[in-house]
Amino acid sequence: MVQKISLTRYLVEKQRADGLIPGQLRLLLEVVARACKGISQAVNKGALGGVLGTAESENVQGEIQKKLDIIANEVLIEANEWGGHLAAMASEEMDSIYVVPNRYPQGEYLLMFDPLDGSSNIDVNVSIGTIFSVLKKPDGSPGVQEADFLQAGTQQVAAGYCIYGPQTTLVLTVGNGVDMFTLDREQGSFVLTQEDIQIPADTKEFAVNMSNMRHWDEPVKRYIDECLAGKDGPRGKDFNMRWIASMVADVHRILMRGGVFMYPWDKREPEKAGKLRLMYEANPMSWLVEQAGGAATNGKQRILDLQPTKLHERVSVMLGSRNEVERLAQYHAEKA
Ligand code: P6P
């Protein structure tokens, strides 16, 4: 019988093998995984838990919060604040950073998360997920402030997501490949189920919200038009389309079988760089995709190289199979 490797054993052995998971980071990752188990249980209850529907409040993005958005945010805050591994947290659901209260020891890590991404899917029973990103607090800065979080995606020390779908699956990188864990509900623990995930460099599948097509910039329109032209067009092959409207679910599919995901800038609100947030959606997902052999661009730059200026800033996102993302970047360069 194949031996089950638990997340705890995986983290200990990975630290032993390549030293990428110091004790405090291992504690952080185990606490986040445990919080995701709790969120999964709340999500799975659905109507039976009285957790569906809206919370009659708005988040910093001006979006109506779902009850589960708030529950998931609270679960992550409460699970992480006492452990001594964190200096502060930032969340899509909170205007400003959450500094670990003085009654607890402060650590050297900064944790950012979208506690429940894909909220529009919660009430219709479609997969949703938690996305998280870990940075180190800059040395020497007394206390902790929002500016400490404003580091490029290349500075991440860990990133991952937990998808609440037919299975509850945790996907993680600490900078040496991407590994996947499936929640074994009988044991109550995450078990290693796939190692060193690789995204195929080519694909025949794209993920974008086609209803925005008339608002896109030319290079994006050109790329999608060519995909739609199929085998008689310049690409010489037919393409399939998927759009789950949960970034976690769309990105997970791409990690499993390839594809390209796009939420590009569009001219509806030209002052906004895009819909998705850089710090706790685009950066963690871009690192995971790159660690799995894919690529991630905002059309002009590698997403991980972007220097953030605001905690909740948005970004145009195109990521997935490397050859498709490079083609998109090329089309943007030609336009420029
Ligand atoms: P639209 C979910 O609200 C989200 O932030 C991402 O998870 C998802 O990819 C996107 O927005 C869906 O946006 O405009 O298609 O509903």
Boltz pocket constraint, residues with backbone or C-beta under 6 A from the ligand:
constraints:
  - pocket:
      binder: B
      contacts: [[A, 117], [A, 118], [A, 119], [A, 120], [A, 209], [A, 245], [A, 246], [A, 247], [A, 248], [A, 263], [A, 275], [A, 276]]
      max_distance: 6.0
